[in-house]
Amino acid sequence: MLKYSLRENHLTPEPDDCMAQVQDVRSYSIDEVIDLMTRRGTTLTRADVSAVLQVYAEVVSELVSDGCAVNTPLFNTSFSISGVFDGMADTFDKSRHTVSLNINAGTKLREALKSIKTEKVDGTSTNPLITEAADVVSGTVNMSLTAGGILRLTGSRLKFSAADETQGVFLVSEGGSEVRCTVVAENKPARVMVMIPQDIKPGTYYAEIRTKLDSSGKSVKKMKVGHFSKPLTAGAGA
């Protein structure tokens, strides 16, 4: 059951418009997936399944690194290249161009998506809520990150303690690595502006705000995390 709540939609002109926010989604690790697989009466051992999945991941990764597309019942991959080329004679330059990996649901996942049942619940989350990520230098919204430029995040409950290195705006790559934006230009509940690190590596990132402040600005013990679901693409240095 996919649970969701409704909240005010600030992106449309109509005052009564609302938008859905998914709530309490359970995440499964690869070890938990393997456990579920072995419970289905297969003659394969847990070690067998783990080894097969590891080889599967390695082969798919090698194909992608070789510039190949992979089409399976679970997902389909493709590539795109961003950046400006200076005329027809120009060639790919990692300092100016970025290769992005695009992943779409395969037939099995598309069929699974049709079967999802939903349940409306009360929105009780007190975590930061990011509704928009604007790259000030390029002027794009929910798309880009310019190295050394300014990232403006809007939403609610965004304020954090900049002096605490565990709090702030973090840019998390698709591989799981992360960078903290240490230079803060504005730090308010509804809007935060930070400098994107000059040495950020090209790739796809997701913005996160981590804070130990509640809506009234008082400190709390538990870290509150607001994750922005739209991917942001970083190119080379500004």
Accessible surface in RSA format (square Angstrom, percent):
REM  Atomic radii and reference values for relative SASA: ProtOr
REM  Chains: A
REM  Algorithm: Lee & Richards
REM  Probe-radius: 1.40
REM  Slices: 20
REM RES _ NUM      All-atoms   Total-Side   Main-Chain    Non-polar    All polar
REM                ABS   REL    ABS   REL    ABS   REL    ABS   REL    ABS   REL
RES MET A   1   147.01  76.1  72.46  48.0  74.55 177.5  74.82  63.6  72.20  95.7
RES LEU A   2    57.64  32.1  54.61  39.1   3.03   7.6  56.85  39.9   0.78   2.1
RES LYS A   3    78.63  38.4  77.14  47.3   1.49   3.5  23.74  21.4  54.89  58.5
RES TYR A   4    53.38  24.9  53.38  30.4   0.00   0.0  21.09  15.8  32.29  39.8
RES SER A   5     3.02   2.6   3.02   4.0   0.00   0.0   0.49   1.0   2.54   3.6
RES LEU A   6    80.64  44.9  54.52  39.0  26.12  65.7  54.66  38.4  25.97  69.9
RES ARG A   7    50.23  21.1  41.95  21.4   8.28  19.7  35.07  47.9  15.17   9.2
RES GLU A   8    99.14  56.9  89.27  67.5   9.87  23.5  26.60  51.4  72.54  59.2
RES ASN A   9    24.46  16.9  20.27  19.6   4.19  10.1   0.00   0.0  24.46  23.6
RES HIS A  10   126.18  69.0  94.16  65.4  32.02  81.9  60.31  62.2  65.87  76.6
RES LEU A  11    99.97  55.7  65.58  46.9  34.39  86.5  71.10  49.9  28.87  77.7
RES THR A  12    52.73  37.5  37.82  38.3  14.91  35.5  41.03  55.1  11.70  17.7
RES PRO A  13   130.64  95.2  94.24  85.9  36.41 132.3 106.72  88.1  23.92 148.7
RES GLU A  14   102.20  58.7  99.83  75.5   2.37   5.6  31.09  60.1  71.11  58.1
RES PRO A  15   110.17  80.3  85.22  77.7  24.94  90.7  96.42  79.6  13.75  85.4
RES ASP A  16   127.34  89.2 107.08 106.6  20.26  47.9  39.32  92.5  88.02  87.8
RES ASP A  17    49.97  35.0  45.28  45.1   4.69  11.1  11.02  25.9  38.95  38.8
RES CYS A  18    74.29  56.2  45.00  50.2  29.29  68.8   8.56  21.7  65.73  70.9
RES MET A  19    58.07  30.1  52.26  34.6   5.81  13.8  56.54  48.1   1.53   2.0
RES ALA A  20    63.01  57.9  37.81  58.3  25.20  57.3  37.85  53.3  25.15  66.6
RES GLN A  21    54.01  30.2  50.62  37.0   3.39   8.1  16.98  36.1  37.03  28.1
RES VAL A  22    77.74  51.2  57.27  51.8  20.47  49.3  57.27  49.8  20.47  55.5
RES GLN A  23    20.83  11.6  18.17  13.3   2.66   6.3   3.56   7.6  17.27  13.1
RES ASP A  24   125.32  87.8  83.05  82.7  42.27 100.0  33.36  78.5  91.96  91.7
RES VAL A  25    95.09  62.6  65.92  59.7  29.17  70.3  70.16  61.0  24.93  67.6
RES ARG A  26   144.56  60.7 120.60  61.5  23.96  57.0  63.39  86.6  81.17  49.2
RES SER A  27    91.51  77.3  71.76  95.8  19.76  45.5  46.15  98.3  45.37  63.6
RES TYR A  28   114.71  53.6  83.27  47.4  31.45  81.8  49.76  37.4  64.95  80.1
RES SER A  29    58.63  49.5  45.73  61.0  12.90  29.7  50.41 107.4   8.22  11.5
RES ILE A  30   103.76  59.0  95.10  70.9   8.66  20.9  97.25  70.0   6.51  17.7
RES ASP A  31    78.29  54.8  78.29  77.9   0.00   0.0  15.84  37.3  62.45  62.3
RES GLU A  32    61.04  35.0  59.91  45.3   1.13   2.7  28.84  55.8  32.20  26.3
RES VAL A  33    57.32  37.7  57.30  51.9   0.02   0.0  57.30  49.8   0.02   0.1
RES ILE A  34     3.96   2.3   3.96   2.9   0.00   0.0   3.96   2.8   0.00   0.0
RES ASP A  35    46.09  32.3  45.30  45.1   0.78   1.9   8.55  20.1  37.53  37.4
RES LEU A  36    79.20  44.1  76.75  54.9   2.46   6.2  76.89  54.0   2.32   6.2
RES MET A  37    74.55  38.6  70.69  46.8   3.86   9.2  66.86  56.8   7.69  10.2
RES THR A  38    40.20  28.6  23.57  23.9  16.63  39.6  13.21  17.7  26.99  40.8
RES ARG A  39   180.72  75.9 144.34  73.6  36.38  86.6  62.96  86.1 117.76  71.4
RES ARG A  40   211.71  88.9 174.56  89.0  37.15  88.5  59.83  81.8 151.87  92.0
RES GLY A  41    68.17  84.1   0.00   N/A  68.17  84.1  40.10 110.0  28.07  62.9
RES THR A  42    56.24  40.0  29.38  29.8  26.87  64.0  30.75  41.3  25.49  38.5
RES THR A  43   137.81  98.0 106.04 107.5  31.78  75.7  86.76 116.5  51.05  77.2
RES LEU A  44    90.80  50.6  83.80  60.0   7.00  17.6  84.03  59.0   6.77  18.2
RES THR A  45    77.95  55.4  70.64  71.6   7.31  17.4  74.59 100.2   3.36   5.1
RES ARG A  46   101.88  42.8  96.61  49.2   5.27  12.5  54.08  73.9  47.80  29.0
RES ALA A  47    75.38  69.3  60.39  93.2  14.99  34.1  68.47  96.4   6.91  18.3
RES ASP A  48    59.77  41.9  56.01  55.7   3.75   8.9  10.75  25.3  49.01  48.9
RES VAL A  49     4.02   2.6   2.96   2.7   1.07   2.6   4.02   3.5   0.00   0.0
RES SER A  50    43.10  36.4  40.69  54.3   2.40   5.5   8.73  18.6  34.36  48.1
RES ALA A  51    54.09  49.7  48.34  74.6   5.74  13.1  53.59  75.5   0.49   1.3
RES VAL A  52    90.57  59.6  86.01  77.9   4.56  11.0  89.33  77.6   1.23   3.3
RES LEU A  53    43.89  24.4  40.56  29.0   3.33   8.4  40.78  28.6   3.11   8.4
RES GLN A  54   110.75  61.9 103.40  75.6   7.35  17.5  32.65  69.5  78.10  59.2
RES VAL A  55    85.39  56.2  85.39  77.3   0.00   0.0  85.39  74.2   0.00   0.0
RES TYR A  56    92.95  43.4  87.38  49.7   5.57  14.5  87.77  66.0   5.18   6.4
RES ALA A  57    54.06  49.7  48.58  75.0   5.48  12.5  53.54  75.4   0.52   1.4
RES GLU A  58    85.32  49.0  80.35  60.8   4.97  11.8  36.04  69.7  49.28  40.2
RES VAL A  59    71.57  47.1  71.50  64.7   0.07   0.2  71.50  62.1   0.07   0.2
RES VAL A  60    23.47  15.4  23.47  21.2   0.00   0.0  23.47  20.4   0.00   0.0
RES SER A  61    68.49  57.9  59.65  79.6   8.84  20.4  35.44  75.5  33.05  46.3
RES GLU A  62   113.81  65.3 109.16  82.6   4.65  11.1  42.70  82.6  71.12  58.1
RES LEU A  63    73.33  40.8  72.69  52.0   0.64   1.6  73.26  51.5   0.07   0.2
RES VAL A  64    31.03  20.4  26.77  24.2   4.25  10.3  26.77  23.3   4.25  11.5
RES SER A  65    98.84  83.5  55.96  74.7  42.88  98.8  51.95 110.6  46.89  65.7
RES ASP A  66   112.96  79.1  87.30  86.9  25.67  60.7  20.31  47.8  92.65  92.4
RES GLY A  67    53.90  66.5   0.00   N/A  53.90  66.5  26.13  71.7  27.77  62.2
RES CYS A  68    45.81  34.7  41.49  46.3   4.32  10.1  13.51  34.2  32.30  34.8
RES ALA A  69    60.69  55.8  34.68  53.5  26.02  59.2  34.68  48.8  26.02  68.9
RES VAL A  70    13.11   8.6   9.96   9.0   3.15   7.6  13.11  11.4   0.00   0.0
RES ASN A  71   114.14  78.7  81.92  79.2  32.22  77.6  27.56  66.3  86.58  83.7
RES THR A  72    27.89  19.8  17.53  17.8  10.36  24.7  23.75  31.9   4.15   6.3
RES PRO A  73    77.29  56.3  74.75  68.1   2.54   9.2  76.63  63.3   0.66   4.1
RES LEU A  74    88.63  49.4  88.63  63.4   0.00   0.0  88.63  62.2   0.00   0.0
RES PHE A  75    40.15  20.1  40.15  24.9   0.00   0.0  40.15  24.3   0.00   0.0
RES ASN A  76    42.62  29.4  41.97  40.6   0.65   1.6  13.94  33.5  28.69  27.7
RES THR A  77     8.58   6.1   2.37   2.4   6.22  14.8   3.15   4.2   5.44   8.2
RES SER A  78    48.51  41.0  46.37  61.9   2.14   4.9  38.77  82.6   9.74  13.6
RES PHE A  79    70.76  35.4  43.05  26.7  27.71  72.1  43.07  26.1  27.69  79.3
RES SER A  80    52.28  44.2  44.88  59.9   7.40  17.0  40.75  86.8  11.53  16.1
RES ILE A  81    98.66  56.1  65.74  49.0  32.91  79.3  66.24  47.7  32.42  88.0
RES SER A  82    52.28  44.2  45.45  60.7   6.83  15.7  45.78  97.5   6.50   9.1
RES GLY A  83    43.65  53.8   0.00   N/A  43.65  53.8  17.86  49.0  25.79  57.8
RES VAL A  84   120.32  79.2 109.85  99.4  10.47  25.2 113.31  98.5   7.01  19.0
RES PHE A  85    80.71  40.4  60.92  37.7  19.79  51.5  60.92  36.9  19.79  56.6
RES ASP A  86   107.63  75.4  81.79  81.4  25.84  61.1  38.33  90.2  69.30  69.1
RES GLY A  87    51.53  63.5   0.00   N/A  51.53  63.5  40.85 112.1  10.68  23.9
RES MET A  88   199.39 103.3 165.89 109.8  33.50  79.8 134.02 113.9  65.37  86.6
RES ALA A  89   100.45  92.4  68.67 106.0  31.78  72.3  80.12 112.8  20.33  53.8
RES ASP A  90    37.12  26.0  15.00  14.9  22.12  52.3  10.23  24.1  26.89  26.8
RES THR A  91    98.89  70.3  93.39  94.7   5.50  13.1  68.16  91.5  30.73  46.5
RES PHE A  92    80.84  40.4  54.92  34.0  25.92  67.4  54.92  33.3  25.92  74.2
RES ASP A  93    52.11  36.5  47.59  47.4   4.52  10.7  13.22  31.1  38.89  38.8
RES LYS A  94   167.60  81.8 160.09  98.2   7.51  17.9 103.11  92.8  64.49  68.7
RES SER A  95    67.31  56.9  53.73  71.7  13.58  31.3  49.17 104.7  18.14  25.4
RES ARG A  96    96.08  40.3  75.73  38.6  20.34  48.4  60.19  82.3  35.88  21.7
RES HIS A  97     3.62   2.0   0.00   0.0   3.62   9.3   0.46   0.5   3.16   3.7
RES THR A  98    11.50   8.2   8.71   8.8   2.79   6.6   8.38  11.3   3.12   4.7
RES VAL A  99    78.03  51.3  54.85  49.7  23.18  55.9  54.85  47.7  23.18  62.9
RES SER A 100    20.49  17.3  17.49  23.3   2.99   6.9  15.14  32.2   5.35   7.5
RES LEU A 101    64.63  36.0  44.42  31.8  20.20  50.8  44.42  31.2  20.20  54.4
RES ASN A 102    53.71  37.0  49.55  47.9   4.15  10.0  19.89  47.9  33.82  32.7
RES ILE A 103   107.35  61.1  77.53  57.8  29.82  71.9  77.53  55.8  29.82  80.9
RES ASN A 104    93.27  64.3  88.66  85.7   4.61  11.1  24.31  58.5  68.96  66.7
RES ALA A 105    40.99  37.7  27.50  42.4  13.49  30.7  30.07  42.3  10.93  28.9
RES GLY A 106     0.36   0.4   0.00   N/A   0.36   0.4   0.36   1.0   0.00   0.0
RES THR A 107    79.46  56.5  77.57  78.6   1.89   4.5  65.24  87.6  14.22  21.5
RES LYS A 108   136.62  66.7 131.65  80.8   4.97  11.8  74.15  66.7  62.47  66.5
RES LEU A 109    81.41  45.3  77.41  55.4   4.00  10.1  77.41  54.4   4.00  10.8
RES ARG A 110   109.93  46.2 108.05  55.1   1.88   4.5  48.86  66.8  61.07  37.0
RES GLU A 111   100.43  57.7  97.01  73.4   3.42   8.1  42.44  82.1  57.99  47.3
RES ALA A 112    54.65  50.3  43.15  66.6  11.51  26.2  50.77  71.5   3.88  10.3
RES LEU A 113   120.54  67.1 109.32  78.2  11.22  28.2 110.50  77.6  10.03  27.0
RES LYS A 114   159.67  77.9 121.57  74.6  38.10  90.7  89.15  80.2  70.52  75.1
RES SER A 115    81.53  68.9  58.25  77.7  23.28  53.6  47.34 100.8  34.19  47.9
RES ILE A 116    83.32  47.4  56.20  41.9  27.13  65.4  62.45  45.0  20.87  56.6
RES LYS A 117   151.46  73.9 143.49  88.0   7.97  19.0  90.20  81.2  61.26  65.3
RES THR A 118    83.69  59.5  58.31  59.1  25.38  60.5  30.18  40.5  53.51  80.9
RES GLU A 119    73.64  42.3  68.65  51.9   4.99  11.9  26.08  50.5  47.56  38.8
RES LYS A 120   129.95  63.4 104.37  64.0  25.59  60.9  59.59  53.6  70.37  75.0
RES VAL A 121    37.98  25.0  26.87  24.3  11.11  26.8  34.92  30.3   3.06   8.3
RES ASP A 122   122.48  85.8 107.13 106.6  15.35  36.3  26.60  62.6  95.88  95.6
RES GLY A 123    50.60  62.4   0.00   N/A  50.60  62.4  10.65  29.2  39.95  89.5
RES THR A 124   110.75  78.8  88.96  90.2  21.79  51.9  65.35  87.8  45.40  68.6
RES SER A 125    46.90  39.6  23.08  30.8  23.82  54.9  26.62  56.7  20.28  28.4
RES THR A 126    77.30  55.0  71.66  72.6   5.64  13.4  60.46  81.2  16.84  25.5
RES ASN A 127    60.22  41.5  59.28  57.3   0.94   2.3   5.82  14.0  54.40  52.6
RES PRO A 128     7.14   5.2   0.28   0.3   6.86  24.9   0.28   0.2   6.86  42.6
RES LEU A 129    27.59  15.4  27.07  19.4   0.52   1.3  27.59  19.4   0.00   0.0
RES ILE A 130    10.43   5.9   0.00   0.0  10.43  25.2   0.00   0.0  10.43  28.3
RES THR A 131    20.86  14.8  12.99  13.2   7.86  18.7   8.42  11.3  12.44  18.8
RES GLU A 132    41.28  23.7  41.27  31.2   0.02   0.0   2.40   4.6  38.88  31.7
RES ALA A 133     0.94   0.9   0.00   0.0   0.94   2.1   0.00   0.0   0.94   2.5
RES ALA A 134     3.62   3.3   3.62   5.6   0.00   0.0   3.62   5.1   0.00   0.0
RES ASP A 135     0.84   0.6   0.08   0.1   0.77   1.8   0.08   0.2   0.77   0.8
RES VAL A 136    65.34  43.0  46.53  42.1  18.81  45.3  51.33  44.6  14.01  38.0
RES VAL A 137    92.82  61.1  61.43  55.6  31.39  75.6  67.70  58.8  25.12  68.1
RES SER A 138    58.05  49.1  22.85  30.5  35.20  81.1  32.14  68.4  25.91  36.3
RES GLY A 139    60.39  74.5   0.00   N/A  60.39  74.5  32.31  88.7  28.08  62.9
RES THR A 140    35.78  25.4  30.15  30.6   5.63  13.4  35.33  47.5   0.45   0.7
RES VAL A 141    67.70  44.5  54.21  49.1  13.49  32.5  54.21  47.1  13.49  36.6
RES ASN A 142    29.88  20.6  19.72  19.1  10.17  24.5   6.96  16.7  22.93  22.2
RES MET A 143   115.88  60.0 108.59  71.9   7.29  17.4  82.84  70.4  33.05  43.8
RES SER A 144    28.39  24.0  27.29  36.4   1.11   2.6  10.29  21.9  18.10  25.4
RES LEU A 145     3.54   2.0   0.00   0.0   3.54   8.9   0.00   0.0   3.54   9.5
RES THR A 146    23.24  16.5  20.08  20.4   3.16   7.5  15.20  20.4   8.04  12.2
RES ALA A 147     0.39   0.4   0.27   0.4   0.12   0.3   0.27   0.4   0.12   0.3
RES GLY A 148    24.30  30.0   0.00   N/A  24.30  30.0   4.04  11.1  20.26  45.4
RES GLY A 149     3.63   4.5   0.00   N/A   3.63   4.5   3.63  10.0   0.00   0.0
RES ILE A 150    41.74  23.8  41.74  31.1   0.00   0.0  41.74  30.1   0.00   0.0
RES LEU A 151     0.23   0.1   0.23   0.2   0.00   0.0   0.23   0.2   0.00   0.0
RES ARG A 152    70.63  29.7  70.26  35.8   0.37   0.9   3.54   4.8  67.09  40.7
RES LEU A 153     0.00   0.0   0.00   0.0   0.00   0.0   0.00   0.0   0.00   0.0
RES THR A 154    33.77  24.0  33.77  34.2   0.00   0.0  29.31  39.4   4.46   6.7
RES GLY A 155    19.19  23.7   0.00   N/A  19.19  23.7   6.44  17.7  12.75  28.5
RES SER A 156    39.29  33.2  37.81  50.5   1.48   3.4  35.57  75.8   3.72   5.2
RES ARG A 157    76.53  32.1  65.45  33.4  11.08  26.4  26.74  36.5  49.79  30.2
RES LEU A 158     0.00   0.0   0.00   0.0   0.00   0.0   0.00   0.0   0.00   0.0
RES LYS A 159    91.83  44.8  89.21  54.7   2.62   6.2  32.37  29.1  59.46  63.3
RES PHE A 160     3.52   1.8   0.82   0.5   2.70   7.0   0.82   0.5   2.70   7.7
RES SER A 161    38.75  32.7  32.26  43.1   6.49  14.9  19.20  40.9  19.55  27.4
RES ALA A 162    49.95  45.9  33.24  51.3  16.71  38.0  33.43  47.1  16.52  43.8
RES ALA A 163    99.85  91.8  62.10  95.8  37.75  85.9  73.63 103.7  26.22  69.5
RES ASP A 164    43.49  30.5  36.26  36.1   7.23  17.1  20.25  47.7  23.23  23.2
RES GLU A 165   135.42  77.7 125.39  94.9  10.03  23.9  39.38  76.2  96.04  78.4
RES THR A 166    75.47  53.7  67.94  68.9   7.53  17.9  72.83  97.8   2.64   4.0
RES GLN A 167     7.57   4.2   7.57   5.5   0.00   0.0   0.00   0.0   7.57   5.7
RES GLY A 168     0.70   0.9   0.00   N/A   0.70   0.9   0.70   1.9   0.00   0.0
RES VAL A 169     0.04   0.0   0.00   0.0   0.04   0.1   0.00   0.0   0.04   0.1
RES PHE A 170    12.24   6.1  12.24   7.6   0.00   0.0  12.24   7.4   0.00   0.0
RES LEU A 171     0.00   0.0   0.00   0.0   0.00   0.0   0.00   0.0   0.00   0.0
RES VAL A 172    25.64  16.9  25.64  23.2   0.00   0.0  25.64  22.3   0.00   0.0
RES SER A 173    20.66  17.5  16.61  22.2   4.05   9.3  14.40  30.7   6.26   8.8
RES GLU A 174   109.63  62.9  72.35  54.7  37.28  88.8  33.29  64.4  76.34  62.3
RES GLY A 175    80.36  99.1   0.00   N/A  80.36  99.1  40.44 111.0  39.92  89.4
RES GLY A 176    49.40  60.9   0.00   N/A  49.40  60.9  29.59  81.2  19.80  44.4
RES SER A 177    77.82  65.8  64.80  86.5  13.02  30.0  56.05 119.4  21.76  30.5
RES GLU A 178    82.19  47.2  57.30  43.4  24.89  59.3  23.21  44.9  58.98  48.2
RES VAL A 179    50.21  33.0  45.56  41.2   4.65  11.2  50.21  43.6   0.00   0.0
RES ARG A 180    48.88  20.5  35.28  18.0  13.61  32.4  19.54  26.7  29.35  17.8
RES CYS A 181     1.86   1.4   0.00   0.0   1.86   4.4   0.14   0.3   1.72   1.9
RES THR A 182    97.58  69.4  73.44  74.4  24.15  57.5  50.04  67.2  47.55  71.9
RES VAL A 183    80.30  52.8  76.64  69.4   3.66   8.8  80.05  69.6   0.26   0.7
RES VAL A 184    45.25  29.8  14.88  13.5  30.36  73.2  14.88  12.9  30.36  82.4
RES ALA A 185    70.90  65.2  30.57  47.2  40.32  91.7  39.16  55.2  31.74  84.1
RES GLU A 186    28.13  16.1  22.22  16.8   5.91  14.1  19.89  38.5   8.23   6.7
RES ASN A 187    35.47  24.5  22.36  21.6  13.11  31.6  13.36  32.2  22.10  21.4
RES LYS A 188   110.61  54.0 110.28  67.7   0.32   0.8  64.23  57.8  46.37  49.4
RES PRO A 189    72.37  52.7  72.37  66.0   0.00   0.0  72.37  59.8   0.00   0.0
RES ALA A 190    61.61  56.7  58.30  90.0   3.32   7.5  58.40  82.2   3.22   8.5
RES ARG A 191    98.69  41.4  98.63  50.3   0.06   0.1  15.70  21.5  82.99  50.3
RES VAL A 192     0.00   0.0   0.00   0.0   0.00   0.0   0.00   0.0   0.00   0.0
RES MET A 193    41.35  21.4  41.35  27.4   0.00   0.0  29.37  25.0  11.98  15.9
RES VAL A 194     0.01   0.0   0.01   0.0   0.00   0.0   0.01   0.0   0.00   0.0
RES MET A 195    75.85  39.3  73.51  48.7   2.33   5.6  49.01  41.7  26.84  35.6
RES ILE A 196     0.00   0.0   0.00   0.0   0.00   0.0   0.00   0.0   0.00   0.0
RES PRO A 197    26.27  19.1  16.39  14.9   9.88  35.9  26.27  21.7   0.00   0.0
RES GLN A 198   110.95  62.0  98.45  71.9  12.50  29.8  60.69 129.2  50.26  38.1
RES ASP A 199   122.07  85.5  98.11  97.6  23.96  56.7  49.62 116.8  72.45  72.3
RES ILE A 200     9.54   5.4   0.19   0.1   9.35  22.5   1.96   1.4   7.58  20.6
RES LYS A 201   159.91  78.0 156.58  96.1   3.34   7.9  99.97  90.0  59.94  63.9
RES PRO A 202    63.95  46.6  43.32  39.5  20.63  75.0  43.32  35.8  20.63 128.2
RES GLY A 203    20.27  25.0   0.00   N/A  20.27  25.0  20.27  55.6   0.00   0.0
RES THR A 204    22.61  16.1  15.71  15.9   6.90  16.5   4.12   5.5  18.49  28.0
RES TYR A 205    14.22   6.6  14.22   8.1   0.00   0.0   3.10   2.3  11.11  13.7
RES TYR A 206    51.76  24.2  51.76  29.4   0.00   0.0  26.14  19.6  25.62  31.6
RES ALA A 207     0.00   0.0   0.00   0.0   0.00   0.0   0.00   0.0   0.00   0.0
RES GLU A 208    25.17  14.5  25.17  19.0   0.00   0.0   0.00   0.0  25.17  20.6
RES ILE A 209     0.00   0.0   0.00   0.0   0.00   0.0   0.00   0.0   0.00   0.0
RES ARG A 210    43.19  18.1  43.19  22.0   0.00   0.0   8.43  11.5  34.75  21.1
RES THR A 211     1.06   0.8   1.06   1.1   0.00   0.0   1.06   1.4   0.00   0.0
RES LYS A 212    63.19  30.8  63.19  38.8   0.00   0.0  16.71  15.0  46.49  49.5
RES LEU A 213    26.26  14.6  19.83  14.2   6.43  16.2  19.83  13.9   6.43  17.3
RES ASP A 214    47.66  33.4  37.20  37.0  10.46  24.7  19.40  45.7  28.26  28.2
RES SER A 215    94.17  79.6  61.03  81.5  33.13  76.3  31.27  66.6  62.90  88.1
RES SER A 216    82.04  69.3  41.92  55.9  40.12  92.4  50.61 107.8  31.42  44.0
RES GLY A 217    41.14  50.7   0.00   N/A  41.14  50.7  20.14  55.3  21.00  47.0
RES LYS A 218   145.59  71.0 139.81  85.8   5.78  13.8  87.98  79.2  57.61  61.4
RES SER A 219    95.63  80.8  68.33  91.2  27.30  62.9  37.66  80.2  57.97  81.2
RES VAL A 220    46.17  30.4  33.35  30.2  12.83  30.9  41.16  35.8   5.02  13.6
RES LYS A 221   199.17  97.2 176.27 108.2  22.90  54.5 125.18 112.7  73.99  78.8
RES LYS A 222   169.03  82.5 160.76  98.6   8.28  19.7 109.84  98.9  59.19  63.0
RES MET A 223    53.01  27.4  38.22  25.3  14.78  35.2  38.22  32.5  14.78  19.6
RES LYS A 224    34.87  17.0  34.11  20.9   0.76   1.8   7.39   6.7  27.48  29.3
RES VAL A 225    58.09  38.2  48.07  43.5  10.01  24.1  48.07  41.8  10.01  27.2
RES GLY A 226     2.74   3.4   0.00   N/A   2.74   3.4   2.74   7.5   0.00   0.0
RES HIS A 227   101.03  55.2  72.02  50.1  29.02  74.2  56.25  58.0  44.79  52.1
RES PHE A 228    10.79   5.4  10.22   6.3   0.57   1.5  10.79   6.5   0.00   0.0
RES SER A 229    86.55  73.1  70.84  94.5  15.71  36.2  42.76  91.1  43.79  61.3
RES LYS A 230    92.93  45.3  92.19  56.6   0.74   1.8  57.54  51.8  35.39  37.7
RES PRO A 231    67.64  49.3  62.60  57.1   5.05  18.3  62.60  51.7   5.05  31.4
RES LEU A 232     0.18   0.1   0.18   0.1   0.00   0.0   0.18   0.1   0.00   0.0
RES THR A 233    41.57  29.6  38.13  38.7   3.44   8.2  17.62  23.7  23.95  36.2
RES ALA A 234     0.10   0.1   0.10   0.2   0.00   0.0   0.10   0.1   0.00   0.0
RES GLY A 235    27.04  33.3   0.00   N/A  27.04  33.3  22.50  61.7   4.54  10.2
RES ALA A 236    30.16  27.7  13.18  20.3  16.98  38.6  16.25  22.9  13.91  36.9
RES GLY A 237    49.17  60.6   0.00   N/A  49.17  60.6  16.25  44.6  32.92  73.7
RES ALA A 238    93.92  86.4  25.62  39.5  68.30 155.4  58.58  82.5  35.33  93.6
END  Absolute sums over single chains surface
CHAIN  1 A    15216.8      12033.5       3183.4       8891.7       6325.1
END  Absolute sums over all chains
TOTAL         15216.8      12033.5       3183.4       8891.7       6325.1
